[in-house]
């Protein structure tokens, strides 16, 4: 029976589902090349496997065509080097058009048919001129993706006040709502330098033991 693989292609985007055909042998955590119905290809990491039975066809994005090879890794490395130029040029154009946005990062698709530009902005931004410029320069499809401040930390990484790598960069897939009530329940000092992360938001780890503290509060 064919299996379905949940694959993470880009760190700040939700995983997608791909069909594994022809008895391809893959393991959780391995990197692979996926192909979409339009023929474009991308590079991703397998998060888990699911049985294909009962899986809705409309939720399947394409198929896994092979385990990543040495040549594939070389292409990914080249793409990461090329993105620096894309970031530089995009920042220049943002400044030229006085756009109220902050460019966070850029990423090429594996086959270089697309470039994804991740940005932060307080509201909507009319970047049609920017996209036209970038399309004419790079001769590929341009995707502008608005992200939050937590996503910026997830992309760039770093270390928390605990001295460990940021949870969002290391393993967190979803961001839970974090509130000041959690701080109160855990009897932490209201010192923002100690309860906020690199993103300027309340620490994600406040949610890890919140249920235990909440139970204690409710029992009193």
C-alpha positions in Angstrom: 0.0 0.0 0.0 1.3 3.5 -0.8 2.1 5.7 2.1 1.7 9.4 2.7 4.6 11.5 4.0 4.2 14.7 6.0 7.1 16.9 4.7 8.4 20.1 6.1 9.6 22.2 3.1 10.0 25.7 4.7 10.4 26.3 8.4 7.7 28.9 8.9 5.1 27.2 6.7 2.8 24.3 7.6 4.0 20.8 6.5 2.5 19.4 3.3 1.5 15.8 2.4 3.1 13.8 -0.4 2.4 10.4 -1.7 5.3 7.9 -1.7 5.2 5.7 -4.7 7.0 2.7 -6.2 8.1 1.2 -2.8 10.5 4.1 -2.2 12.3 3.3 1.1 12.5 6.4 3.4 12.8 7.0 7.1 11.5 9.7 9.4 13.9 12.7 9.6 15.4 12.0 6.1 15.5 14.7 3.5 13.8 14.1 0.1 12.8 15.7 -3.2 9.1 16.2 -3.8 7.4 17.0 -7.0 4.1 19.0 -7.4 1.5 18.3 -10.1 2.9 21.2 -12.2 6.3 19.5 -12.4 8.1 21.9 -10.0 10.3 20.3 -7.4 11.3 21.2 -3.8 13.5 19.9 -1.0 12.1 18.9 2.4 12.4 16.8 5.5 10.1 13.9 6.4 8.3 14.5 9.7 6.2 11.3 9.8 4.3 8.7 7.7 0.6 8.1 7.4 -1.4 5.3 5.7 -2.9 6.4 2.4 -6.2 4.6 3.1 -8.9 7.2 3.9 -6.6 10.1 3.1 -8.4 12.8 1.1 -6.8 13.2 -2.3 -7.3 17.0 -2.2 -5.0 17.3 0.8 -2.1 15.6 -1.1 0.3 18.2 -2.6 2.3 15.9 -4.9 4.6 12.9 -4.6 8.0 12.1 -3.1 10.3 11.2 -6.0 13.6 10.3 -4.3 15.7 10.5 -1.2 18.0 13.5 -1.3 21.4 12.8 -2.9 24.8 14.5 -2.5 24.0 16.5 -5.7 20.7 17.6 -4.2 22.5 18.9 -1.1 24.9 20.8 -3.2 22.0 22.5 -5.0 20.5 23.5 -1.7 23.8 24.9 -0.6 24.1 26.9 -3.8 20.6 28.2 -3.3 21.4 29.4 0.2 24.4 31.3 -1.2 22.3 32.8 -4.0 19.6 34.0 -1.6 22.0 36.6 -0.1 21.9 38.5 -3.4 18.1 38.2 -3.5 17.8 39.7 0.0 20.1 42.5 -0.8 18.3 43.5 -4.0 14.9 43.2 -2.4 15.9 45.5 0.5 17.2 48.0 -2.0 13.8 48.0 -3.8 11.9 48.2 -0.6 13.9 51.3 0.2 13.4 52.7 -3.3 9.6 52.4 -3.1 9.4 53.5 0.6 7.4 50.4 1.5 6.4 50.1 5.2 7.8 46.5 5.6 10.8 44.8 7.0 12.4 42.0 5.0 13.3 39.0 7.2 14.6 36.4 4.8 14.4 34.9 1.3 14.5 31.3 0.1 14.8 29.7 -3.3 12.7 26.7 -4.2 14.9 23.7 -4.9 14.5 24.0 -8.7 14.8 27.8 -8.6 11.5 28.4 -10.2 10.4 30.5 -7.2 11.8 32.8 -4.6 10.0 33.2 -1.3 10.5 36.6 0.4 9.4 36.7 4.1 8.6 40.1 5.5 7.0 41.7 8.6 4.6 44.6 8.4 2.0 46.1 10.7 -0.7 46.0 8.0 -1.2 45.3 4.3 1.5 46.4 1.8 1.0 47.2 -1.8 4.2 45.6 -3.2 3.1 45.1 -6.8 5.9 47.3 -8.2 8.4 45.5 -6.0 7.2 42.1 -7.3 7.4 43.3 -10.9 11.0 44.4 -10.4 12.1 41.2 -8.7 10.4 39.1 -11.3 12.3 40.9 -14.1 15.6 40.6 -12.3 15.4 37.0 -11.2 13.2 35.6 -14.0 11.2 33.4 -11.7 8.0 33.5 -9.7 8.1 35.8 -6.7 6.2 34.8 -3.5 5.8 37.5 -0.8 4.9 35.9 2.6 4.0 38.1 5.6 5.1 36.6 8.9 5.0 37.5 12.6 7.7 38.5 14.9 7.8 35.0 16.4 8.4 33.6 12.9 11.4 35.9 12.5 13.0 34.3 15.5 12.1 30.9 14.2 13.9 31.6 10.9 17.0 33.3 12.3 17.4 31.2 15.5 19.5 32.2 18.4 19.7 31.5 22.2 17.2 32.1 24.9 17.8 33.5 28.4 18.1 29.9 29.5 21.2 29.6 27.3 19.7 27.0 25.1 18.8 27.3 21.4 15.4 28.9 20.8 12.6 26.4 21.1 10.8 27.8 18.0 14.0 27.3 15.9 14.8 23.9 17.4 11.5 22.0 17.5 8.3 24.1 17.9 5.9 23.7 15.0 3.0 25.8 16.2 2.8 28.9 18.4 0.4 28.7 21.4 -1.2 31.8 22.8 0.9 33.0 25.8 -0.8 35.3 28.3 0.2 37.3 31.4 -2.1 35.1 33.4 0.4 32.3 32.8 3.1 34.5 34.4 0.8 35.2 37.3 -0.1 31.5 37.8 3.6 30.6 37.9 4.4 33.4 40.3 7.1 34.8 38.0 8.4 38.4 38.5 6.8 40.9 36.1 10.2 41.7 34.7 9.8 41.9 30.9 13.5 41.2 30.3 13.0 37.8 32.0 9.7 36.7 30.6 10.0 37.8 26.9 12.0 36.1 24.2 14.2 37.3 21.3 11.0 38.1 19.4 9.8 40.5 22.1 6.8 38.3 22.9 6.2 36.3 26.1 8.3 33.2 26.3 6.8 30.1 24.6 8.1 27.9 27.4 5.6 29.5 29.8 3.0 27.2 28.2 5.0 24.0 28.9 4.0 23.6 32.6 1.0 25.9 32.6 -1.5 23.0 33.1 0.2 22.0 36.3 0.3 25.5 37.7 -3.4 26.0 36.7 -4.4 22.9 38.5 -2.7 24.1 41.7 -4.5 27.4 41.4 -7.8 25.8 40.9 -7.4 23.5 43.9 -6.8 26.4 46.3 
